[in-house]
Every structure is written in C-alpha cells, then in structure tokens.
Amino acid sequence: MRPMAHLNVVVQPGARQSRLVGLHGGLPKIQLKAKPIDGEANAALIEFIAELCGISKSCVAIASGHTSRFKRLTLPDTAVTHVNTLLTR
C-alpha cells in the first residue's frame, strides 16, 4: 500500500476549463469546468487530480470540504509531491 498524504486545495467551479492555475492564499488553486451541483465539481476534482498525477481515481479522496471551496484531499504522497513540483515551475 502506498503512503498517503493530505493536500489542501482551493477550488473554483464553473470555470471555462479545468486547470491548475497557481496558488491562492498559499494553497494550490484549481479551476473546474464542472458546476457545484449534485457533487459534479467534487467528482470532476477527483478526476482532474488523478489525471494530473497519473494515478487511479480510486487513489484520490476528499477528506473534508465537500461543500466548500477549500478542500482537503487524501492521495499518495508521490502525487502531492508532483502537484507541488508543477506549482514551482
């Protein structure tokens, strides 16, 4: 089993496209095309992070913040490192 870590992010649903845009208040900011209706944005976030990090969607979970723009994700620690590397480029 992979070591897991937490990643706190800020999510902006209803954007023109889904993308990692940088930092907001020191946290990674992710714009999502999906609307925050019936969990669509949460599902899109899991799919986006999994694709971004090259991992399975089942490896990504929202630990807290299901109805908030501020979310705490649980994912493999290598994926957290990958996101942080993308932000420093």
C-alpha positions as CSV (number, residue, x, y, z in Angstrom):
1,M,0.0,0.0,0.0
2,R,1.3,3.5,-0.9
3,P,2.0,6.0,1.8
4,M,-0.8,8.6,1.8
5,A,-0.7,12.3,2.4
6,H,-3.1,15.3,2.5
7,L,-3.3,18.1,0.0
8,N,-5.3,21.2,0.8
9,V,-6.6,23.0,-2.3
10,V,-8.9,25.9,-3.3
11,V,-11.4,25.0,-6.0
12,Q,-13.2,27.4,-8.3
13,P,-16.1,25.6,-10.0
14,G,-17.8,26.8,-13.1
15,A,-14.6,28.0,-15.0
16,R,-14.2,27.8,-18.7
17,Q,-11.8,24.9,-18.4
18,S,-10.3,22.6,-15.7
19,R,-6.8,23.5,-14.8
20,L,-4.2,24.1,-12.1
21,V,-3.8,27.9,-12.0
22,G,-1.3,28.5,-9.3
23,L,-1.5,29.5,-5.6
24,H,-4.3,31.2,-3.7
25,G,-3.5,32.1,-0.1
26,G,-0.6,29.6,-0.2
27,L,-2.8,26.7,-1.4
28,P,-2.9,25.2,-4.9
29,K,-5.9,26.7,-6.8
30,I,-7.8,24.5,-9.3
31,Q,-10.4,25.8,-11.7
32,L,-13.0,23.3,-12.7
33,K,-15.4,23.4,-15.6
34,A,-18.0,21.5,-13.7
35,K,-20.7,23.3,-11.7
36,P,-21.1,22.7,-7.9
37,I,-24.4,20.9,-8.4
38,D,-25.1,17.4,-7.2
39,G,-21.4,16.7,-6.5
40,E,-20.4,17.3,-10.1
41,A,-17.5,19.6,-9.1
42,N,-16.2,17.1,-6.5
43,A,-16.3,14.3,-9.0
44,A,-14.5,16.5,-11.5
45,L,-11.9,17.4,-8.9
46,I,-11.1,13.8,-8.2
47,E,-10.9,13.0,-11.9
48,F,-8.7,16.1,-12.6
49,I,-6.2,15.3,-9.8
50,A,-6.0,11.6,-10.8
51,E,-5.3,12.6,-14.4
52,L,-2.8,15.3,-13.4
53,C,-0.8,12.9,-11.2
54,G,-1.2,9.8,-13.4
55,I,-2.9,7.8,-10.7
56,S,-6.2,6.0,-10.4
57,K,-9.3,7.9,-9.3
58,S,-9.7,5.4,-6.5
59,C,-6.4,6.7,-5.0
60,V,-7.9,10.2,-4.5
61,A,-10.5,11.1,-1.8
62,I,-12.0,14.3,-0.5
63,A,-11.3,14.1,3.3
64,S,-13.1,17.3,4.1
65,G,-14.7,20.3,2.5
66,H,-17.3,18.5,0.4
67,T,-19.5,21.7,0.2
68,S,-16.7,24.3,0.5
69,R,-14.2,25.8,-2.0
70,F,-11.5,24.8,0.5
71,K,-10.9,21.0,0.3
72,R,-8.6,18.6,1.9
73,L,-7.7,15.7,-0.3
74,T,-6.1,12.3,0.6
75,L,-3.8,10.9,-2.1
76,P,-0.5,9.1,-2.4
77,D,2.4,11.2,-1.1
78,T,4.1,11.0,-4.5
79,A,1.1,12.7,-6.1
80,V,1.3,15.5,-3.6
81,T,5.0,16.0,-4.5
82,H,4.0,16.0,-8.2
83,V,1.4,18.8,-7.7
84,N,3.9,20.8,-5.6
85,T,6.5,20.4,-8.4
86,L,4.1,21.6,-11.0
87,L,3.4,24.7,-8.9
88,T,7.1,25.7,-8.7
89,R,7.7,25.6,-12.4
